[in-house]
Amino acid sequence: MQPTALPELTTDVLVVGSGASGLTAALTAADQGSKVLIIERGHLFGGTSATSGGTIWIPNNHLIAPAGGVDSEADAEQYIQALAGEFSSAEKIRAFVANAPRMFRYLDEKTDVKFETLEKYCDYHPELPGGKPGYRSCQALPIDCDVLGGEFESLQPPHVGTTAFGRINWTAREAHPLITQSKGAKQIFLKIAAKYYLDVKQRWKTTRDRRLTGGGALVARLRWSLKKRKVPLQLSTELVELCREGGRIVGAWVLNNGTPQRIRARQGVILAAGGFERNAEMRAKYLPGPTTPAWSAGNPFNTGLATIAAMQVGARTANMDSAWWAPGYKLADEDRARPMFVERSLPGSIMVDGAGQRFCNEAASYHVTGGLMAHGHRAADGGTVPSWFIFDARYRGKYALGPIFPGPPSFDRSIRPSMRAILRSAGSVGELAEAIGVPKENLVATVNRFNRHAETGVDVDFGRGDGLYDRYYGDPAVTPNSCLAPLLKAPFYAIPIQPCDIGTNGGMVTDENGQVIDESGASLEGLYAVGNCAASPMGKSYPAAGATLGPGMTFGYLAALHATR
Ligand SMILES: Cc1cc2nc3c(=O)[nH]c(=O)nc-3n(C[C@H](O)[C@H](O)[C@H](O)COP(=O)(O)OP(=O)(O)OC[C@H]3O[C@@H](n4cnc5c(N)ncnc54)[C@H](O)[C@@H]3O)c2cc1C
């Protein structure tokens, strides 16, 4: 790159990316007395983190025991090890387990990032040794957007799928009864809707809810804390190249609103720039196909630039074929895919492949079901890309499915055109098979078999509803199995679903301090990678709600402590 038009900047720590991992790193470094600069490629800050549910998984944290839960480092380590296997390292897992509670306590006690523990949100595989029925997943407490002042307008808005009716913010605690139509749902709905619609001052200005929850609350609280420490966040500034002197990374070339600038970092560069989910070439090269960036629910700026820059200075990568998967769909009038986190568990629905056959326990975690679709696609057998999500009129009447609000079939014409464009319906299962192009006799046989099992409450084929996590998003009013009901009532509906993702999770190999390892196995002094641009300490697994943000923030904290030591 040619000498810059902008004068060189010098800082102690340069943080690349303004998601939760980067902001946690920046906050920690600032509290160590270092001068910190955060750069963000987009014109909005917060990355995918701000658009997320904002649940963070912190085993053995200090809020668990007072809330009545039990946990230990040994249990957490055993659980992660069982899931991550050969795709992570024992050192990284241990570093996460030992330091996640420290990071969490630091934020909770020394900053404005306050949390609550979700006592009923169980791990995704609670039956494994060390798995737990709740408490480890936590959420930042809601906060008023006014704490950010004018910067609120630069905060990424929530993903439409993480809000009620596409606009009202809700916490995980509030969302659960509304999704599953269980006790207290009506009161919660009235409370959050009244708060939203009676906020005349805010409604006058914007449709955005002033009460930030989930990822919005997490990022706003991090940024609020950083503002109090006067840490600058420079938007529209992207890393393009890392600078190396004498074997050490000493800074980076960036494009600041399109103009080159060199930034010197005396203590280190912390890459927190997300995954490569929005890079078509990298997806084609690394992820199982067929695949496209349109199937990602991640931030459109996450195109792997930091990973590429690190590879150019010799960084080693791992698990590049892996993502945080989720079955989902993309609507033509939205800029990101809609992952189906919960809809698959509710009774009266199934997923089938191109041959019209079920291939999984639909109520297993989105990572497991989406991963089966991505890695298990065999076109010759009908294929899982796309698969079909099938439900009947009773399901349609009771539960929400993205922009389809519960209602009778007579309301179908009021469904948003972009959703109607992918929705198919028919008066019988056989006709539905013809409408979606799967073998009729197979789909009819699949639904008949599923219905027989659903009546008994036992899914002998895939065990849907057997596990505690399956039932977390089941409908408690449906017995004997809250995840199972026969598909009996016409019309029958289908939407095509893809192996969507909420970010990739392979990337730079790092050590227990988040420091990048090079091809020779040595540490790249001065360079750190955290969050989705690093190979996850969870390997290719997704142990629980918050298992992407929790490790990202923990290694952000560790990287900052190491760089500023
Ligand atoms: C709908 C949805 C719900 C989710 N819910 C949860 C949840 O509840 N819990 C959980 O753990 N995970 C959740 N996830 C996943 C989680 O949000 C991501 O895994 C996580 O946010 C990744 O954090 P990060 O800090 O690595 O990256 P990000 O938050 O994406 O931040 C990366 C930032 O880096 C910027 N950037 C990229 N390239 C450059 C560059 N070259 N220079 C400068 N800046 C750059 C990007 O613009 C972006 O702002 C969810 C995801 C989605 C889509």
The ligand as an SDF file (V2000), in Angstrom:
LIG
                    3D

 53 58  0  0  0  0  0  0  0  0999 V2000
  -30.2720  -13.7500   15.1850 C   0  0  0  0  0  0  0  0  0  0  0  0
  -29.0500  -14.1770   15.9250 C   0  0  0  0  0  0  0  0  0  0  0  0
  -29.1370  -14.5030   17.2760 C   0  0  0  0  0  0  0  0  0  0  0  0
  -27.9950  -14.9260   17.9600 C   0  0  0  0  0  0  0  0  0  0  0  0
  -28.0870  -15.1710   19.3080 N   0  0  0  0  0  0  0  0  0  0  0  0
  -26.9800  -15.5250   19.9900 C   0  0  0  0  0  0  0  0  0  0  0  0
  -27.0270  -15.6850   21.3930 C   0  0  0  0  0  0  0  0  0  0  0  0
  -28.0410  -15.4260   22.0470 O   0  0  0  0  0  0  0  0  0  0  0  0
  -25.8940  -16.1020   22.0160 N   0  0  0  0  0  0  0  0  0  0  0  0
  -24.7260  -16.3420   21.3370 C   0  0  0  0  0  0  0  0  0  0  0  0
  -23.7320  -16.7200   21.9620 O   0  0  0  0  0  0  0  0  0  0  0  0
  -24.6520  -16.1490   20.0160 N   0  0  0  0  0  0  0  0  0  0  0  0
  -25.7330  -15.7220   19.3310 C   0  0  0  0  0  0  0  0  0  0  0  0
  -25.6450  -15.4920   17.9900 N   0  0  0  0  0  0  0  0  0  0  0  0
  -24.3250  -15.6100   17.3420 C   0  0  0  0  0  0  0  0  0  0  0  0
  -23.4630  -14.4240   17.7580 C   0  0  0  0  0  0  0  0  0  0  0  0
  -24.1960  -13.2250   17.5720 O   0  0  0  0  0  0  0  0  0  0  0  0
  -22.1440  -14.3210   16.9940 C   0  0  0  0  0  0  0  0  0  0  0  0
  -21.5050  -15.5630   17.0150 O   0  0  0  0  0  0  0  0  0  0  0  0
  -21.2740  -13.2760   17.6930 C   0  0  0  0  0  0  0  0  0  0  0  0
  -21.9440  -12.0450   17.7200 O   0  0  0  0  0  0  0  0  0  0  0  0
  -19.9270  -13.0790   17.0210 C   0  0  0  0  0  0  0  0  0  0  0  0
  -19.2870  -12.0620   17.7340 O   0  0  0  0  0  0  0  0  0  0  0  0
  -17.9510  -11.4070   17.2110 P   0  0  0  0  0  0  0  0  0  0  0  0
  -17.5750  -10.3890   18.2190 O   0  0  0  0  0  0  0  0  0  0  0  0
  -16.9730  -12.4640   16.8750 O   0  0  0  0  0  0  0  0  0  0  0  0
  -18.3570  -10.7410   15.8250 O   0  0  0  0  0  0  0  0  0  0  0  0
  -19.4000   -9.6040   15.4630 P   0  0  0  0  0  0  0  0  0  0  0  0
  -20.3200   -9.3150   16.5760 O   0  0  0  0  0  0  0  0  0  0  0  0
  -20.0080   -9.9360   14.1640 O   0  0  0  0  0  0  0  0  0  0  0  0
  -18.4760   -8.3370   15.2850 O   0  0  0  0  0  0  0  0  0  0  0  0
  -17.5170   -8.2660   14.2670 C   0  0  0  0  0  0  0  0  0  0  0  0
  -17.4040   -6.8270   13.8060 C   0  0  0  0  0  0  0  0  0  0  0  0
  -16.2110   -6.6870   13.0440 O   0  0  0  0  0  0  0  0  0  0  0  0
  -16.4780   -5.8140   11.9620 C   0  0  0  0  0  0  0  0  0  0  0  0
  -15.4790   -6.0500   10.9090 N   0  0  0  0  0  0  0  0  0  0  0  0
  -15.4210   -7.0550   10.0070 C   0  0  0  0  0  0  0  0  0  0  0  0
  -14.3320   -6.9240    9.2360 N   0  0  0  0  0  0  0  0  0  0  0  0
  -13.6850   -5.8240    9.6590 C   0  0  0  0  0  0  0  0  0  0  0  0
  -12.4930   -5.1720    9.2430 C   0  0  0  0  0  0  0  0  0  0  0  0
  -11.7370   -5.6430    8.2400 N   0  0  0  0  0  0  0  0  0  0  0  0
  -12.1070   -4.0290    9.8830 N   0  0  0  0  0  0  0  0  0  0  0  0
  -12.8740   -3.5310   10.9090 C   0  0  0  0  0  0  0  0  0  0  0  0
  -14.0030   -4.1080   11.3300 N   0  0  0  0  0  0  0  0  0  0  0  0
  -14.4050   -5.2510   10.7200 C   0  0  0  0  0  0  0  0  0  0  0  0
  -17.8810   -6.1560   11.5490 C   0  0  0  0  0  0  0  0  0  0  0  0
  -18.4790   -5.1090   10.8090 O   0  0  0  0  0  0  0  0  0  0  0  0
  -18.5420   -6.3970   12.9000 C   0  0  0  0  0  0  0  0  0  0  0  0
  -19.1370   -5.2120   13.4060 O   0  0  0  0  0  0  0  0  0  0  0  0
  -26.7490  -15.0370   17.2900 C   0  0  0  0  0  0  0  0  0  0  0  0
  -26.6590  -14.6660   15.9520 C   0  0  0  0  0  0  0  0  0  0  0  0
  -27.7940  -14.2310   15.2750 C   0  0  0  0  0  0  0  0  0  0  0  0
  -27.6730  -13.8220   13.8350 C   0  0  0  0  0  0  0  0  0  0  0  0
  1  2  1  0
  2  3  1  0
  2 52  2  0
  3  4  2  0
  4  5  1  0
  4 50  1  0
  5  6  2  0
  6  7  1  0
  6 13  1  0
  7  8  2  0
  7  9  1  0
  9 10  1  0
 10 11  2  0
 10 12  1  0
 12 13  2  0
 13 14  1  0
 14 15  1  0
 14 50  1  0
 15 16  1  0
 16 17  1  0
 16 18  1  0
 18 19  1  0
 18 20  1  0
 20 21  1  0
 20 22  1  0
 22 23  1  0
 23 24  1  0
 24 25  2  0
 24 26  1  0
 24 27  1  0
 27 28  1  0
 28 29  2  0
 28 30  1  0
 28 31  1  0
 31 32  1  0
 32 33  1  0
 33 34  1  0
 33 48  1  0
 34 35  1  0
 35 36  1  0
 35 46  1  0
 36 37  1  0
 36 45  1  0
 37 38  2  0
 38 39  1  0
 39 40  1  0
 39 45  2  0
 40 41  1  0
 40 42  2  0
 42 43  1  0
 43 44  2  0
 44 45  1  0
 46 47  1  0
 46 48  1  0
 48 49  1  0
 50 51  2  0
 51 52  1  0
 52 53  1  0
M  END
$$$$
